[in-house]
Amino acid sequence: MFKGIYLELSTFQGRRPAWSLGASAGQSSIISLAFVAALRKKSRNEAPIIIDTPLGMLDWKHTDTAVNFWPKIGGQVIILYQPKELDKKSIIQLEPYTSLHHEAKRHEDKPDCSYIKPWDGEYENRGDGE
């Protein structure tokens, strides 16, 4: 059991509570990822980590940093991303660590229904020229 968990950031002005500076959505995403990774490292039990829409609030520089970090979290990591969040380069970079890659599709005849199918290998442009 963890007691008294306190998350601080080191800044040029010194150490401060993580959210005392009014973190942006992107900063909150990075802080949360670091916190989950720290919990995973200290935990005696291993459980899968599910990361949902992980990159929507990050710029491309921080997106690449996050993608490089995911394989280092360890164990099973399930990433639920929007097609434009990951470019071809990032998906190829993650391939050695990927056991399954699926996509959710909306049913053509029933717009309120979706289904999961194996990924067809088609890459979508994320908007930065990749």
N, C-alpha and C positions, 0 to 999 in steps of 0.2 A: 504494500500500500504506500502510495506517495503522500507525503505530508508537506504542507506549506510550499507548494510549487510556486515559484516566482520567476517570471521570464523578464530578463533585462536585455537591452541593446547597448552595445558600445558605440558611441558616437564621438565626433571630434570634441564635443562639450563634456564628455564623460559618460558614465553608465546611467541609464534611465529605465524605468519600467517600459516594457515593449510598446504599449499603446498610449503612453503619456504625451507623445508628440503629435497625436492625431494622424496615425499611419494611413496612407492611401489604401485603396483596395488591393493594388498590386503588392505594396509592402506588407499588408496583412496576409496575403497569400504566401509570400516568402516566409514570414514569421511563423505562420501555421505549419508550413512544410517542415521547417527546422524543428519546431516543437514536437511534431509527430515523429520525426526521425530520432530525436533525443529520447522520447518515450520508448520507442522501439529498441533503441540501443540499451536502455536500462532495464527493460522488462525481462522477467524470467520466462514468460510465455511468448510464443511466436504466433501471431495472427496476421491474416492478410491486411494490407493497407489499401483502402479504396480512395482514389483521388478523383474528384468529380470536377469537370471543367477547370482544369488546373492553370490554364495559360491565358484565359480571356482577359485578365486585367494586367498582363505584363507586356512590356515592350519587347522587341525582338532580342535585344542583348540579354535580358533576364530570362526570356524564354529558353534560349540556348543553355544558360546556366542551369535552369531547372531540369531540362532534358538530360544534361550531363549528370545531374545529381540523382535522378530516379534509380538507376541501377545500383547505386551505392547504399540505398536505404536497406537493402537486404530482404531476403524472404520473398514472399509473394506480394507484388504490387499490381493492383488493378487500376488502370487509368481509363477514365471515361472522358473522352475529349470530343469537342466539336470539330468537324472536318477541317475548318480553316485555322485551327489552333496549331496543328503540326504540319510542317512542310515535308517534302520528299526526303530531304537531307536528314531531318530529325527521325523520321520513321525508319530509314535505312540504318541510322546510328543505333536505334533501339533494337533492331532485328536480332542481334545475338542474345538478347535478354528476353525475347518475346516467344512465348510458347503458343499462344493463340491470338488471333486478331479478327475480331468480328465487327460488324456494323449493324446499326439499327436502321431499318428502312420503313417508311410509311407505306401502307398497303394502298395500291393504286385505286382499287374499287371501293375501299372503305377508309376515307381520310382520317377517321378517329382511331384507326388500328395501326399498330406497328408490329414488326417482327424482327428477329435477330437472324443474321445469316453470316457465313464466313465472308471476310473482306475480299473484294474482287481484285485488289491490288492497284486500283486506280487512285491516283493522288489528286487532291484538290489544291488549287492555288490559294495560299493563305493571304495573298494581297501584298506581299513584299517583293514580288518578282521571282520567287522560287517556284 
